[in-house]
């Protein structure tokens, strides 16, 4: 049942907007841009987070240097990972 819930997760409008801002910002890190791209790709689709992006998201959440925006994108990406 947990797998079914993960498959139905969609990116919220607020997170999509944040992801778009990150992609347009020249100063955003490559990790933030990668997570933003993944999150936007899953907006309004049934796509799931890949294992590579999930690993990157988990590392971002674990790193104390990661900013709040990147952690938000990482959390969204992991929520959409098929477990």
Backbone torsions as a table, in degrees:
resi	resn	phi	psi	omega
1	UNK	NA	-33.0	178.1
2	UNK	-61.9	-41.2	179.3
3	UNK	-60.6	-39.1	178.9
4	UNK	-63.7	-37.6	179.6
5	UNK	-65.8	-42.5	-178.8
6	UNK	-63.4	-36.6	-178.9
7	UNK	-66.9	-26.0	-177.1
8	UNK	-91.5	-3.5	-179.2
9	UNK	-70.4	139.2	176.7
10	UNK	-128.9	154.0	177.6
11	UNK	-73.0	130.9	179.4
12	UNK	-72.5	162.4	178.0
13	UNK	-61.2	-39.1	179.9
14	UNK	-63.8	-44.6	-179.5
15	UNK	-69.6	-37.1	176.9
16	UNK	-61.1	-42.2	178.7
17	UNK	-63.7	-43.6	178.0
18	UNK	-61.4	-44.0	179.8
19	UNK	-61.6	-41.1	178.0
20	UNK	-62.4	-42.8	177.8
21	UNK	-61.6	-41.7	-179.7
22	UNK	-63.0	-43.8	-179.0
23	UNK	-65.5	-30.7	179.6
24	UNK	-83.3	-16.0	-176.4
25	UNK	-85.1	118.6	-179.3
26	UNK	-63.5	-23.9	-176.0
27	UNK	-89.2	-4.0	179.6
28	UNK	-69.0	144.9	-180.0
29	UNK	-70.9	162.6	178.1
30	UNK	-65.5	-33.9	177.6
31	UNK	-64.3	-46.8	179.7
32	UNK	-61.1	-41.8	-179.6
33	UNK	-67.7	-37.6	177.5
34	UNK	-63.7	-46.3	178.5
35	UNK	-65.0	-40.3	179.1
36	UNK	-62.5	-42.2	178.5
37	UNK	-62.1	-42.0	179.1
38	UNK	-64.7	-44.8	-179.4
39	UNK	-62.6	-43.1	179.6
40	UNK	-68.4	-34.8	179.1
41	UNK	-63.9	-25.2	-178.3
42	UNK	-93.8	-1.0	179.3
43	UNK	-74.0	125.5	178.7
44	UNK	63.2	24.4	176.1
45	UNK	-136.6	175.7	176.8
46	UNK	-101.9	14.8	178.6
47	UNK	-63.1	153.1	179.6
48	UNK	-120.3	159.8	178.2
49	UNK	-68.8	133.3	178.2
50	UNK	-73.8	164.2	179.4
51	UNK	-62.6	-38.9	179.6
52	UNK	-63.4	-44.4	178.7
53	UNK	-68.8	-36.9	178.4
54	UNK	-62.4	-40.6	177.4
55	UNK	-63.4	-44.2	178.9
56	UNK	-62.3	-40.7	179.7
57	UNK	-65.4	-42.8	179.9
58	UNK	-62.8	-41.5	178.5
59	UNK	-64.9	-39.4	179.1
60	UNK	-63.5	-40.8	179.5
61	UNK	-68.0	-31.2	-177.8
62	UNK	-81.3	-19.1	-175.8
63	UNK	-86.0	121.7	-177.8
64	UNK	-67.0	-17.9	-179.1
65	UNK	-83.2	-11.8	-177.9
66	UNK	-70.3	132.7	-179.3
67	UNK	-77.0	168.3	-173.6
68	UNK	-62.7	-38.4	-179.6
69	UNK	-63.7	-46.2	179.5
70	UNK	-64.5	-38.3	178.2
71	UNK	-65.7	-36.1	177.2
72	UNK	-63.7	-44.8	178.0
73	UNK	-64.6	-39.7	179.2
74	UNK	-62.8	-43.1	178.6
75	UNK	-63.1	-41.0	178.4
76	UNK	-64.2	-43.5	179.7
77	UNK	-62.1	-43.4	-179.0
78	UNK	-68.7	-32.2	177.6
79	UNK	-62.1	-30.0	-176.8
80	UNK	-95.9	10.8	177.4
81	UNK	-83.7	131.0	175.0
82	UNK	-75.5	114.7	-172.5
83	UNK	-78.9	NA	NA
